[in-house]
Each structure stands twice: as C-alpha cells, then as structure tokens.
C-alpha cells in the first residue's frame, strides 16, 4: 500500500511539474509574440521615417519663405497646389493663425479655379 501511495504522489508531482513547464512555455510564447510585434512596429516606424525623409523637404512652419522653398520644390507636378502656394506666398499676413486659415481657403478656391482652367 505504501509503495502505491508513494508512486501516486510521485506521478501527481510529475504531472504538476509538466503542467507548470507547459504554462511557462505558453507564457514565454506570449512574451515572444509581444516582443516580435514591438520589433516589427519599431522597424515599420523607422522605415516610414526614412521614406518621409527621402521624399524631400516639407513645410515645417507657416512663413512665406519655407512655403515657397519646400512646397514648390516638392509639388511641381501638381499645378493646382503650386498655384495655391504661389498665391499664398504673394499675400502677406500679420498673424500666423490668419495665414494658416487663409491658405486653406485659398487652396480650395485655387484648386477649383485651376481645374476649371485646365478643362477649357
């Protein structure tokens, strides 16, 4: 009887150990998945960052000169945008907020007027 009890206890202990090991493996897999996901995300962000940098300079402020230099050089293939940017840079604004708001309005107007001009 004692031998049987000891064997049962040993079997139970072994089963518990196996279950614990399996749980640890599962947890490790989950951690591995999270790590892989983070690495992929980081890699994707770096790739997008490099791509954005290689596209060329973009307007970073609302001053006339930055708009002229950056947007005109980047968007020469889009006449409606070019026209809007040129119109905006010719107008001088005292307030930066006013400048930003006016440019978005000017852009909408200029796109329609340029596209109707091209249709003729």
N, C-alpha and C positions, 0 to 999 in steps of 0.2 A: 504494500500500500504506500509506504513512504517513497519508494522509488518512483511509483506512478505519479504521486503528488509533485515530487521534485521535477520530473520530466514535464508535467503540465505547466509548472511555474516557469521552467526554462523556455518552453515553447511560447508561452504568453509574453515573456520578456523579449524573446527574439522577434515576435510579431510586432510588439510595441516599438522596438528599435527600427524595424523595417519601415513601419508607418512614419516614424519620426524622420528617417532618412528620406523617404518619399516626399514628405512635407517640405523638408529643407531643399530638396531638388526643385520642387514646384516654385518655392519662394525665390530660389536662385534664377529660375527661368523668367519669372515675372520681373525680377530686377534687371535681368539681361535684356528683356524686351524694352523696358523703360530706358535703359542706357542706350540701346540701339536707336530708339525713337529720338532721344535727345541729340545723339550724334548726327542722325540724318537731318534733323531740324537745323542744327548748327551749320552743317555742310550746305544745306539749301540756302540758308540766310547769307552765308559767305559768298556763294555762287551768285545770288541775286545782287549782292552788294558790288561784286566785281563787275558784273554785267552793267549795272547802273553807272558805275564809274567810267567804263569804257565807252559808253554812249556819247559822252562829251559833257561839256559844262551846261548846267541848268541855271535858271534864275533863282537866286537864293534870297534876294531882297527886292524891295519894290522901287529901287532907284531907277532912273531913266537909263543910265549907262549900263547897268547889269542886264536890264531887259534887252537893250539894243545888242550888246555883245553876245550874250548867251543864247537868247531865243532866236535871234536872226541867224546865227550860225547853225543852230540845231534844226530849225524848221524851214529851211529854204524850199523844201519840196511841197510845202503846204501854203499856197498863196493866200488863202483866207486868214490864216494865223499870222502870216508875215504882214499882211495889210493891217490887221488889228494891232499888232505890236508896233508897227511904224506909226500908226495914228496915235497910239497911246504915248509913245515917247516924244512925239511932237508937242503934245499938250503938257503944260507944266502944272503940277498940283502942289498946294502948300501942305496939305495934310496927307500922310501916308494912307490912312484909312480911306479917305476920299479917293485917293489914287487907285487903290485896290478895287473899291466898289465900281468906280467909273470904268476901269479896264474890263471888268467882267461884262458890264453893259455894252461897252464899245465892241467887245469881242462878238457878242451875239448879233449886234447890228451889222458889223462888218462882214461876218460870215454870210449873212443873208444877202447883203448888197453885192458882195464879190461873186457869190454863186449865181445870182441872177445876171450879173455882168457877163459871166462865162457862158451862159446859155444863149446869148444873142448871136 
